[in-house]
């Protein structure tokens, strides 16, 4: 499916994420993001999305392509109806 384990990312990687709009929780978009050196921890990396640094959590979902993220969204919506 193109899912990337958060433990396998390194600075300079481009990933795609499903970003939920904080003002409209039912709206999700796919965004390209970059893995960058963590601004406060030289031994870690962070996700840079929408001009903001985000701590990477073990349950974050990163995708290798926009198409893979779109496929994941479609699977989520299909599974919601079950």
Secondary structure, DSSP 8 states (H G I E B T S, - for coil): --EE-GGG--TT-EEEEEEE-SSSTT-EEEEEEEEEE-SS-TT-EEEEETTEEEE--TT--EESSHHHHHHHHHHHHHHHT-
